[in-house]
């Protein structure tokens, strides 16, 4: 496979805005930037190209993504270090590489273009495929196993919490009823089940009714929110003063978690009423976006996957005393 083979089918989301947001922090010689979600390597390739002195450390839990992006980034030689890891393992990855702090971290959360486009991964509800949904197919349980083994209560909980699905109980009941007849293996059967479990009036709006169920299963299978809950604090700790973090979220649960950590870091921890705030109680982050930035119409036209994106940027402004 040639080094540029992934390129035609992969347009990185909000690429220019990510590069511009990171630029003040990673332009100097010796800067290190972490791509926490390598995927097909579009953002990483652009970072290495735009900033000729930067060193890249990129992680991904998907071995197939690492193989393809490794071919794509091969021309950059030892400026790019690719590691098979989940993004909550970044502190350990950096420690293993002897890197005490970094100048930039980029998170492009959610499902990669490759995972959506490869039918046999089972992420997309628009085509029939095995119900897998594991970002790393070498470990963990599949979506089919979740559907075939979880209790009614657990299924309803993940559909309601992770999918924000109003009809979680009805869908869970239908799953338990249907799996008694035959275990779930493929996505088309689940799509049909969800469609039949949801009232007709609801089905007429909001796109494919299975979307929320598939999102919930994907988050559960990959432990996405638990991983993110560890990953953001770890990434913030890894940032040098003056370093920047850029996070793109694709659904409200992710964005809410990211917002909480960034806002907490940008808030003084001093009790109210102190006439002088000691340095160790002052904010350690500065928020560089007002709320979450959305993709422009042009960006969405170029890449429809940018439509739900919420982008947040923050800068590390103070060391934290240990």
C-alpha positions as CSV (number, residue, x, y, z in Angstrom):
1,X,0.0,0.0,0.0
2,X,1.4,3.4,-0.9
3,X,2.0,6.0,1.9
4,X,-0.8,8.3,0.7
5,X,-3.5,5.7,0.2
6,X,-5.7,6.8,3.1
7,X,-5.7,10.4,2.0
8,X,-8.4,10.5,-0.6
9,X,-11.1,9.2,1.8
10,X,-10.0,11.1,4.9
11,X,-10.6,14.8,5.5
12,X,-9.4,15.8,9.0
13,X,-12.1,17.6,10.9
14,X,-11.6,21.4,11.5
15,X,-8.0,21.0,10.5
16,X,-7.0,24.6,10.1
17,X,-8.6,25.7,13.4
18,X,-6.7,23.0,15.2
19,X,-3.4,24.0,13.7
20,X,-4.0,27.7,14.4
21,X,-5.0,26.9,18.0
22,X,-1.8,24.9,18.6
23,X,0.6,27.1,16.6
24,X,1.6,29.6,19.4
25,X,2.6,26.7,21.7
26,X,4.4,24.3,19.2
27,X,6.2,26.6,16.8
28,X,9.5,26.7,18.7
29,X,12.3,24.2,18.1
30,X,12.1,21.3,20.5
31,X,8.3,21.4,20.9
32,X,6.5,18.1,21.4
33,X,2.9,17.6,20.4
34,X,0.7,14.7,21.3
35,X,-2.0,13.4,18.9
36,X,-4.2,11.5,21.4
37,X,-6.4,10.1,18.6
38,X,-4.2,9.3,15.6
39,X,-6.8,7.6,13.4
40,X,-5.7,7.8,9.8
41,X,-3.1,10.4,10.6
42,X,-4.6,13.4,8.9
43,X,-4.1,15.8,11.8
44,X,-0.7,14.4,12.6
45,X,0.6,14.7,9.0
46,X,-0.6,18.4,8.9
47,X,1.2,19.1,12.3
48,X,4.5,17.6,11.1
49,X,4.2,19.5,7.8
50,X,3.2,22.9,9.1
51,X,5.7,22.8,12.1
52,X,9.0,21.5,10.7
53,X,10.7,21.5,14.2
54,X,8.0,19.7,16.1
55,X,8.2,16.2,17.4
56,X,5.0,14.2,17.3
57,X,3.9,11.5,19.8
58,X,0.7,9.8,18.5
59,X,-1.4,7.1,20.1
60,X,-4.3,5.0,19.0
61,X,-5.9,1.9,20.4
62,X,-6.7,0.5,16.9
63,X,-3.8,-1.6,15.4
64,X,-5.2,-1.1,11.9
65,X,-5.2,2.6,12.3
66,X,-1.6,2.6,13.5
67,X,-0.6,0.5,10.5
68,X,-2.2,2.8,7.9
69,X,-1.1,6.0,9.6
70,X,2.4,4.6,10.1
71,X,2.7,4.2,6.3
72,X,1.4,7.8,5.9
73,X,3.8,9.3,8.4
74,X,6.9,7.2,7.4
75,X,8.4,10.1,5.3
76,X,8.8,12.1,8.6
77,X,11.1,9.5,10.1
78,X,11.9,9.7,13.8
79,X,10.0,13.0,14.2
80,X,6.9,10.8,14.6
81,X,6.6,8.2,17.3
82,X,3.5,6.1,17.1
83,X,2.3,4.0,20.1
84,X,-0.4,1.4,20.5
85,X,-2.2,2.8,23.5
86,X,-5.5,4.2,24.7
87,X,-5.4,8.0,25.3
88,X,-5.7,7.7,29.1
89,X,-2.3,6.0,29.0
90,X,-0.6,9.1,27.6
91,X,1.3,9.9,30.9
92,X,2.8,6.5,30.9
93,X,3.6,6.7,27.2
94,X,5.5,10.0,27.7
95,X,7.3,8.6,30.8
96,X,8.5,5.6,28.8
97,X,9.8,8.0,26.1
98,X,11.5,10.2,28.7
99,X,9.4,13.2,27.8
100,X,8.7,15.3,31.0
101,X,6.2,17.7,29.5
102,X,4.7,18.6,26.1
103,X,3.7,21.8,24.4
104,X,0.5,20.6,22.7
105,X,-2.2,17.9,23.0
106,X,-4.9,17.2,20.4
107,X,-8.0,15.1,21.0
108,X,-10.3,14.3,18.1
109,X,-12.8,12.1,20.0
110,X,-15.5,9.7,18.8
111,X,-15.2,7.1,15.9
112,X,-12.5,7.5,13.3
113,X,-13.3,7.8,9.6
114,X,-11.7,4.5,9.0
115,X,-13.8,2.7,11.7
116,X,-17.0,4.2,10.2
117,X,-16.0,3.4,6.6
118,X,-14.9,-0.2,7.2
119,X,-18.3,-2.1,7.1
120,X,-17.1,-5.1,9.1
121,X,-16.3,-3.1,12.2
122,X,-20.1,-2.6,12.9
123,X,-20.0,1.1,13.9
124,X,-22.3,2.3,11.2
125,X,-26.0,1.6,11.4
126,X,-26.6,2.4,7.7
127,X,-25.1,-0.9,6.6
128,X,-25.4,-4.5,7.8
129,X,-22.3,-5.7,9.6
130,X,-21.1,-7.9,12.5
131,X,-22.0,-6.1,15.8
132,X,-18.4,-5.6,17.0
133,X,-17.8,-1.8,17.7
134,X,-14.5,-2.4,19.5
135,X,-11.9,0.2,18.5
136,X,-9.2,-2.3,19.5
137,X,-10.4,-5.7,18.2
138,X,-7.7,-7.5,20.1
139,X,-9.4,-7.0,23.5
140,X,-12.7,-6.4,25.3
141,X,-16.3,-7.5,24.6
142,X,-18.2,-6.8,21.4
143,X,-21.5,-5.0,21.0
144,X,-23.1,-8.4,20.3
145,X,-21.9,-9.7,23.7
146,X,-23.4,-6.6,25.4
147,X,-26.8,-7.2,23.7
148,X,-26.8,-10.9,24.4
149,X,-25.7,-11.0,28.0
150,X,-26.6,-7.7,29.8
151,X,-29.6,-7.6,32.1
152,X,-32.6,-5.5,31.2
153,X,-31.6,-2.9,33.8
154,X,-28.0,-2.6,32.5
155,X,-29.1,-2.3,28.9
156,X,-31.7,0.3,29.7
157,X,-29.2,2.3,31.7
158,X,-26.5,2.5,29.0
159,X,-29.1,3.3,26.3
160,X,-30.5,6.1,28.5
161,X,-27.3,7.5,29.9
162,X,-24.9,7.0,26.9
163,X,-27.4,7.3,24.1
164,X,-29.8,9.8,25.8
165,X,-32.5,7.5,24.4
166,X,-36.0,8.3,25.7
167,X,-37.3,4.8,24.9
168,X,-34.4,2.9,26.5
169,X,-36.7,0.6,28.5
170,X,-38.8,-0.4,25.5
171,X,-35.7,-1.1,23.4
172,X,-34.1,-3.1,26.2
173,X,-37.3,-5.2,26.6
174,X,-37.3,-5.8,22.8
175,X,-33.7,-6.9,22.9
176,X,-34.3,-9.4,25.7
177,X,-37.3,-10.8,23.9
178,X,-35.5,-11.2,20.6
179,X,-32.3,-12.6,21.9
180,X,-34.3,-15.5,23.4
181,X,-35.2,-16.5,19.9
182,X,-31.7,-16.0,18.5
183,X,-28.6,-14.2,19.7
184,X,-27.7,-10.9,18.1
185,X,-24.8,-11.0,15.6
186,X,-25.5,-8.3,12.9
187,X,-26.4,-4.7,12.9
188,X,-29.4,-4.8,10.5
189,X,-31.5,-6.8,12.9
190,X,-30.8,-4.3,15.7
191,X,-31.6,-1.4,13.5
192,X,-35.0,-3.0,12.6
193,X,-35.7,-3.8,16.3
194,X,-35.1,-0.2,17.4
195,X,-37.2,1.1,14.6
196,X,-40.1,-1.1,15.7
197,X,-39.7,-0.3,19.4
198,X,-39.9,3.5,18.9
199,X,-43.3,5.2,18.3
200,X,-44.0,6.1,14.7
201,X,-44.4,9.8,15.4
202,X,-40.8,9.8,16.9
203,X,-39.4,7.9,14.0
204,X,-40.4,10.7,11.6
205,X,-37.9,13.2,13.0
206,X,-34.2,13.2,14.0
207,X,-32.7,10.9,11.5
208,X,-32.1,7.2,11.9
209,X,-33.8,6.1,15.2
210,X,-31.0,3.6,15.8
211,X,-28.3,6.3,16.0
212,X,-28.6,6.8,19.8
213,X,-28.6,3.0,20.5
214,X,-25.4,2.5,18.4
215,X,-23.8,5.5,20.1
216,X,-24.6,4.0,23.5
217,X,-23.3,0.5,22.6
218,X,-20.0,2.0,21.2
219,X,-19.4,4.1,24.4
220,X,-20.1,1.0,26.6
221,X,-17.9,-1.4,24.5
222,X,-15.0,1.0,24.5
223,X,-15.4,2.5,27.9
224,X,-15.1,5.9,26.2
225,X,-16.4,8.1,29.0
226,X,-14.4,6.4,31.7
227,X,-11.3,6.6,29.6
228,X,-11.9,10.3,28.8
229,X,-12.5,11.0,32.5
230,X,-8.9,9.8,33.1
231,X,-7.4,11.1,29.9
232,X,-8.2,14.9,30.2
233,X,-6.6,15.3,33.6
234,X,-3.6,13.3,32.5
235,X,-3.1,15.4,29.4
236,X,-3.4,18.6,31.4
237,X,-0.8,17.4,33.8
238,X,1.5,16.6,30.9
239,X,1.3,20.2,29.5
240,X,4.2,22.5,30.0
241,X,3.4,26.1,31.0
242,X,2.4,27.8,27.7
243,X,1.3,24.5,26.3
244,X,-2.2,24.1,24.7
245,X,-4.8,21.5,24.6
246,X,-7.4,21.2,21.8
247,X,-10.4,18.9,22.2
248,X,-13.0,18.1,19.6
249,X,-16.1,16.3,21.0
250,X,-18.9,14.8,18.9
251,X,-21.7,14.3,21.5
252,X,-22.9,16.1,24.5
253,X,-21.6,13.7,27.1
254,X,-18.0,14.0,25.9
255,X,-18.3,17.8,25.6
256,X,-19.8,18.1,29.1
257,X,-16.9,16.2,30.6
258,X,-14.2,18.2,28.8
259,X,-15.9,21.4,29.7
260,X,-16.0,20.5,33.4
261,X,-12.2,19.8,33.5
262,X,-11.2,22.9,31.5
263,X,-13.5,25.2,33.5
264,X,-12.2,23.7,36.8
265,X,-8.6,24.3,35.7
266,X,-9.5,27.9,34.8
267,X,-11.1,28.6,38.2
268,X,-9.4,29.7,41.4
269,X,-9.5,27.2,44.2
270,X,-9.3,29.9,46.9
271,X,-12.1,30.3,49.4
272,X,-14.2,33.4,48.6
273,X,-13.2,36.6,50.2
274,X,-9.4,36.2,50.4
275,X,-7.8,39.6,49.8
276,X,-4.8,38.1,48.1
277,X,-5.0,34.7,46.3
278,X,-1.9,32.6,46.9
279,X,-0.2,31.4,43.6
280,X,-1.0,27.7,44.3
281,X,-4.7,28.5,44.5
282,X,-4.8,30.6,41.2
283,X,-6.1,29.1,38.0
284,X,-3.7,26.9,36.1
285,X,-5.5,27.1,32.8
286,X,-6.7,29.9,30.5
287,X,-9.7,29.2,28.3
288,X,-9.1,30.3,24.7
289,X,-12.5,29.5,23.3
290,X,-15.8,31.2,24.4
291,X,-17.8,28.1,25.2
292,X,-17.5,25.5,22.5
293,X,-16.7,26.5,18.9
294,X,-18.8,25.0,16.1
295,X,-17.8,24.1,12.6
296,X,-18.6,26.6,9.9
297,X,-21.0,25.8,7.0
298,X,-17.9,25.6,4.8
299,X,-16.2,23.1,7.1
300,X,-19.4,21.0,7.2
301,X,-19.8,21.2,3.5
302,X,-16.2,19.9,3.1
303,X,-16.7,17.2,5.7
304,X,-20.1,16.3,6.9
305,X,-18.6,14.6,10.0
306,X,-17.8,18.1,11.3
307,X,-21.4,18.9,11.8
308,X,-21.8,17.9,15.5
309,X,-18.3,18.9,16.6
310,X,-17.7,21.1,19.7
311,X,-14.2,22.4,19.9
312,X,-12.5,23.7,23.1
313,X,-9.0,25.1,23.6
314,X,-7.2,25.9,26.8
315,X,-3.6,27.0,27.7
316,X,-1.6,26.0,30.7
317,X,-0.6,29.2,32.5
318,X,0.9,28.0,35.8
319,X,2.9,25.1,37.3
320,X,1.1,23.0,39.8
321,X,3.0,22.4,43.0
322,X,3.0,18.8,44.1
